[in-house]
């Protein structure tokens, strides 16, 4: 039985540092074809585009973006979506993949079978942080604590776009908000779920790896402060999206906490660190707001 094609959309600003993610995307098995679409600010770098052509030939397609200072992940992913909607079949699949996440060869096909079996709109797997130390755990715990479950979840309530699959026919005319720097992915998958009346899930049997250079206290502070400081810059719809995300989180947090209870029990230090990191985020947001008054 034909498994169709897989289109992996990777937004990146990191140039050749995204190569490990690209390699892992190209390693995906079980599909007739695998196409990797590179978008984001790095796509406008001709040297990087030439490197992709020389290394990967036609397996990687570099999609140029508008020439401007800021190209947010949502806008970059939308460029990839437009390409897929134009050239792919509705029965094919999209995998959104961040440029610092690597996935095993069976990741996409296992998720494809997972959402097909359970009638889900979209799904992602568990996630492990690398390098593994207290600071990287704190950072990833604050972002991905809900991806540490040891059993499948068929109604998570929210999903990010780190390493997430869905069927092209379920996207319709829905696109990412392009004027906000945070929660644009949660908003996107919420609208997908609402339109299709399908749930969002997590498959606990597969796991991606999140690589980053924020493996020190200074790295933690800088990363979280900038998250808070840059977030309000793109504020046209930010308040609405954050309020919706908070409401969604409250609605489904009991399920998430229950599913991740074993992780919570044995990671108290990380939990305290997460509270500290949230305070840093708020400091960045407050300073950003004061400077714009």
C-alpha positions in Angstrom: 0.0 0.0 0.0 1.3 3.4 -1.0 2.4 5.7 1.9 2.5 8.8 -0.3 5.0 11.5 0.1 6.4 13.4 3.1 7.2 17.1 3.0 9.4 18.3 5.9 9.2 22.0 6.5 12.2 23.4 8.4 12.3 27.1 9.2 15.8 28.2 10.0 18.0 31.2 10.7 21.1 29.1 11.6 22.4 28.2 8.2 24.6 25.1 8.1 23.9 24.5 11.8 20.6 23.1 10.6 22.3 20.3 8.6 21.9 17.7 11.4 18.1 18.3 11.3 18.1 18.2 7.5 20.0 14.9 7.5 17.5 13.4 10.0 14.6 14.6 7.9 16.1 13.0 4.8 16.6 9.7 6.6 12.8 9.2 7.1 11.6 5.8 6.0 8.3 4.4 4.8 7.3 7.1 2.3 7.6 7.0 -1.5 9.3 10.3 -1.5 10.7 12.6 1.2 11.1 16.3 0.3 12.8 18.8 2.7 11.7 22.4 2.4 14.1 25.0 3.8 12.5 28.4 4.6 13.3 31.3 6.9 16.0 33.9 6.8 18.8 31.5 6.0 17.0 30.6 2.8 18.0 34.0 1.4 21.7 33.3 2.0 23.0 32.2 -1.4 26.1 30.5 0.1 23.8 28.4 2.3 21.5 27.6 -0.6 24.5 26.5 -2.7 25.7 24.3 0.2 22.2 22.6 0.3 22.3 22.0 -3.5 25.8 20.5 -3.4 25.1 18.3 -0.4 21.6 17.2 -1.0 20.8 17.9 -4.7 17.1 18.0 -5.4 16.1 16.3 -2.2 16.2 19.7 -0.4 14.3 22.6 -1.8 15.3 26.1 -0.6 12.3 28.5 -0.6 13.3 32.2 -0.6 11.6 34.5 1.8 10.9 38.2 1.8 14.0 40.3 2.2 13.4 41.9 5.5 15.0 42.0 9.0 12.6 39.7 10.8 11.1 36.5 9.4 9.3 34.8 12.2 8.8 31.0 12.2 5.1 31.3 11.5 5.7 33.3 8.3 8.5 30.9 7.2 6.3 27.9 7.8 3.6 29.5 5.7 5.9 29.8 2.8 6.5 26.0 3.1 2.8 25.3 3.3 2.0 27.3 0.2 4.6 25.3 -1.7 3.1 22.0 -0.4 -0.5 23.0 -1.2 0.5 23.9 -4.7 2.6 20.8 -5.6 1.6 18.0 -3.3 -1.4 15.7 -3.1 -3.9 16.2 -0.4 -3.3 12.7 0.8 0.4 13.4 1.5 1.8 14.5 4.8 3.6 17.5 6.3 6.1 17.3 9.1 7.1 20.6 10.8 10.6 20.3 12.2 12.6 22.9 14.1 16.2 23.4 13.0 17.6 22.2 16.3 15.6 19.0 16.5 16.7 15.6 15.1 14.4 12.7 14.6 15.0 8.9 14.2 14.3 7.3 10.7 11.0 5.8 11.8 9.7 9.0 13.4 7.4 10.3 10.6 6.0 7.0 9.5 5.2 6.0 13.1 3.4 9.3 13.7 1.6 9.0 10.4 0.3 5.5 11.4 -0.5 6.9 14.9 -2.8 9.7 13.6 -4.3 7.4 11.0 -5.1 4.7 13.6 -6.6 7.1 16.1 -8.2 9.6 13.8 -6.1 12.6 15.0 -5.5 15.9 13.3 -1.9 16.1 14.3 0.7 14.4 16.6 4.2 14.5 17.8 6.5 12.2 19.9 8.3 12.6 23.1 11.4 14.8 23.3 14.8 14.6 25.0 17.2 17.5 25.5 20.8 17.5 24.5 23.4 18.2 25.9 21.9 16.6 29.0 22.7 18.7 32.0 20.6 20.6 34.6 20.4 23.8 32.5 19.3 22.2 29.3 16.8 20.2 31.3 15.4 23.3 32.9 15.1 25.0 29.5 13.4 22.1 27.8 11.3 21.3 30.8 9.7 24.7 30.7 9.0 24.3 27.0 8.5 20.5 26.6 7.5 19.1 30.0 4.3 17.8 28.5 6.4 15.6 26.1 7.9 13.4 28.8 4.9 11.1 29.1 5.2 7.3 29.2 1.9 6.5 27.6 0.1 7.8 24.5 -2.2 10.8 24.7 -5.1 11.0 22.3 -6.4 14.4 23.4 -3.6 16.6 24.5 -5.4 19.9 23.8 -2.4 21.7 22.4 0.7 21.0 20.3 3.8 22.9 19.3 5.4 22.7 15.9 8.8 21.3 17.0 8.4 17.9 15.3 4.8 17.5 14.4 3.0 15.7 11.6 -0.4 16.2 9.9 -2.2 15.3 6.7 -2.1 18.0 4.0 -5.9 17.7 3.4 -6.5 18.8 7.0 -4.8 22.1 6.6 -7.3 23.7 4.2 -6.8 27.5 4.2 -5.4 27.7 7.8 -2.0 29.3 8.1 0.3 30.4 11.0 0.0 33.9 12.4 3.0 35.7 11.1 3.0 38.8 13.4 3.8 37.1 16.7 7.0 35.4 18.0 5.4 33.0 20.6 2.5 30.6 20.6 1.9 30.9 16.9 2.2 27.1 16.6 -0.3 26.4 19.5 -2.8 28.7 17.8 -2.3 27.0 14.4 -2.9 23.5 15.7 -5.9 24.7 17.7 -7.5 26.0 14.6 -6.6 22.8 12.7 -8.3 20.8 15.5 -11.4 23.0 15.5 -11.8 22.9 11.7 -11.4 19.1 11.4 -13.1 18.3 14.7 -10.2 16.0 15.4 -8.0 15.8 18.4 -4.3 16.4 18.9 -2.1 13.6 20.3 1.3 12.5 21.5 2.9 9.2 20.7 5.0 8.1 23.6 6.8 5.3 21.8 9.0 7.6 19.6 11.3 10.3 20.7 13.0 13.3 19.1 16.2 14.9 20.3 16.4 18.7 20.9 20.0 20.0 20.5 20.9 23.6 21.6 23.8 25.6 23.0 21.9 26.8 26.1 23.6 24.4 28.4 24.8 26.9 31.1 23.3 29.3 33.6 24.2 32.3 31.3 22.7 30.5 28.3 19.5 29.9 30.3 19.2 33.5 31.4 19.9 34.9 28.0 17.5 32.6 26.2 14.6 33.1 28.6 15.2 36.9 28.9 15.1 37.3 25.1 12.0 35.1 24.9 10.3 37.6 27.2 11.9 40.7 25.6 11.2 39.8 22.0 7.7 38.4 22.5 5.8 41.7 22.7 7.5 43.1 19.6 5.0 41.4 17.4 1.9 42.3 19.4 -1.0 42.7 16.9 -2.6 39.4 17.9 -0.3 38.3 20.7 -2.6 39.1 23.6 -5.5 37.1 22.1 -3.3 34.2 21.3 -1.7 34.0 24.7 -5.0 34.3 26.5 -6.4 31.5 24.3 -3.3 29.4 24.9 -3.6 29.9 28.7 -7.2 28.9 28.6 -6.4 25.8 26.6 -3.5 25.0 29.0 -5.8 25.2 32.1 -8.4 23.1 30.4 -6.0 20.2 29.6 -3.3 20.6 32.2 -4.8 18.0 34.6 -4.5 15.4 31.9 -0.9 16.5 31.0 0.2 16.5 34.6 -1.3 13.1 35.2 0.4 11.6 32.2 3.7 13.2 33.2 3.5 12.5 36.9 6.5 10.2 37.0 8.6 12.8 35.4 7.3 15.5 37.8 8.1 13.3 40.8 11.8 12.8 40.1 12.6 16.3 38.7 11.9 18.7 41.5 15.2 20.6 41.0 14.2 21.2 37.3 10.8 22.3 38.5 12.3 24.9 40.8 14.5 26.0 37.9 11.6 26.4 35.6 9.9 28.8 38.0 13.1 30.8 38.0 13.2 30.8 34.2 9.6 32.0 34.0 10.6 34.9 36.3 13.4 35.8 33.8 10.9 35.7 30.9 8.6 38.1 32.7 11.5 40.5 33.4 12.3 40.6 29.7 8.6 41.2 28.8 8.3 44.0 31.4 11.4 45.7 30.2 10.3 45.4 26.6 6.8 46.9 27.4 8.3 49.8 29.3 10.7 50.7 26.5 7.8 50.9 24.0 5.6 53.2 26.1 
